[in-house]
Amino acid sequence: MNKTLDDYMSDPDIANEPKALREIHAIRLMIYDETKDMTAAEHTAYYKGSADRLISGKCEPVRRVTEI
């Protein structure tokens, strides 16, 4: 089950932070969970894909790369 940003925002460890800081922590936690079990090649593809989407204007949530 993939957690949504709202799931991370309601994490009790960051619940007492100001909203802007809580959003930053939630995004950091989401990226960590998505990338923690990746190989070096998967990490490269993950971040290269993020940059390509940003440049092309198609900024959608990044999903874990399963094949290269």
MIROBA-45622 format. One record per residue (C-alpha): residue in one letter; residue number from 1; x, z, y. Coordinates in nm, 4 decimals. Last residue first. Layout:
BEGIN
['A'; NUM; [X; Z; Y]]
...
This chain:
BEGIN
['I'; 68; [1.5638; -1.6066; -0.0152]]
['E'; 67; [1.2960; -1.4248; -0.2031]]
['T'; 66; [1.1037; -1.1015; -0.1483]]
['V'; 65; [1.1244; -1.0754; 0.2303]]
['R'; 64; [0.9335; -0.7724; 0.3535]]
['R'; 63; [0.6670; -0.8434; 0.6083]]
['V'; 62; [0.7183; -0.8814; 0.9798]]
['P'; 61; [0.4183; -0.8203; 1.2018]]
['E'; 60; [0.3434; -1.1327; 1.4042]]
['C'; 59; [0.5423; -1.2633; 1.6967]]
['K'; 58; [0.4822; -1.6385; 1.6857]]
['G'; 57; [0.6321; -1.7282; 2.0222]]
['S'; 56; [0.8992; -1.9567; 1.8737]]
['I'; 55; [1.1822; -1.7363; 2.0037]]
['L'; 54; [1.0216; -1.4188; 1.8723]]
['R'; 53; [0.9444; -1.5790; 1.5375]]
['D'; 52; [1.3047; -1.6975; 1.4969]]
['A'; 51; [1.4372; -1.3542; 1.5944]]
['S'; 50; [1.2172; -1.1803; 1.3390]]
['G'; 49; [1.3151; -1.4315; 1.0697]]
['K'; 48; [1.6818; -1.3660; 1.1382]]
['Y'; 47; [1.6156; -0.9917; 1.1101]]
['Y'; 46; [1.4412; -1.0132; 0.7739]]
['A'; 45; [1.6699; -1.2878; 0.6378]]
['T'; 44; [1.9789; -1.0791; 0.7158]]
['H'; 43; [1.8247; -0.7669; 0.5672]]
['E'; 42; [1.7304; -0.9616; 0.2526]]
['A'; 41; [2.0896; -1.0826; 0.2164]]
['A'; 40; [2.2230; -0.7276; 0.2573]]
['T'; 39; [1.9855; -0.6034; -0.0115]]
['M'; 38; [1.6597; -0.4419; 0.0839]]
['D'; 37; [1.5377; -0.1000; -0.0305]]
['K'; 36; [1.5147; 0.0651; 0.3135]]
['T'; 35; [1.3893; -0.2424; 0.5012]]
['E'; 34; [1.0119; -0.2064; 0.5293]]
['D'; 33; [1.0189; 0.1742; 0.5376]]
['Y'; 32; [1.2868; 0.1732; 0.8107]]
['I'; 31; [1.0960; -0.0850; 1.0153]]
['M'; 30; [0.7808; 0.1268; 0.9981]]
['L'; 29; [0.9684; 0.4468; 1.0899]]
['R'; 28; [1.1243; 0.2773; 1.3949]]
['I'; 27; [0.7836; 0.1414; 1.4980]]
['A'; 26; [0.6318; 0.4904; 1.4697]]
['H'; 25; [0.9212; 0.6459; 1.6645]]
['I'; 24; [0.8771; 0.3964; 1.9484]]
['E'; 23; [0.5002; 0.4479; 1.9512]]
['R'; 22; [0.5450; 0.8285; 1.9537]]
['L'; 21; [0.7808; 0.7948; 2.2516]]
['A'; 20; [0.5160; 0.6066; 2.4483]]
['K'; 19; [0.2402; 0.8485; 2.3419]]
['P'; 18; [0.4262; 1.1699; 2.4334]]
['E'; 17; [0.5509; 1.3514; 2.1212]]
['N'; 16; [0.3450; 1.6199; 1.9453]]
['A'; 15; [0.2317; 1.3974; 1.6572]]
['I'; 14; [0.5844; 1.2808; 1.5693]]
['D'; 13; [0.6414; 1.4763; 1.2476]]
['P'; 12; [0.2669; 1.4860; 1.1755]]
['D'; 11; [0.2533; 1.1062; 1.1277]]
['S'; 10; [-0.0562; 0.9827; 1.3157]]
['M'; 9; [0.1351; 0.6994; 1.4825]]
['Y'; 8; [0.2729; 0.5899; 1.1434]]
['D'; 7; [-0.0760; 0.5443; 1.0031]]
['D'; 6; [-0.1807; 0.3682; 1.3250]]
['L'; 5; [0.1102; 0.1252; 1.2825]]
['T'; 4; [-0.0322; 0.0331; 0.9448]]
['K'; 3; [0.0997; 0.1535; 0.6111]]
['N'; 2; [0.1425; -0.1021; 0.3380]]
['M'; 1; [0.0000; 0.0000; 0.0000]]
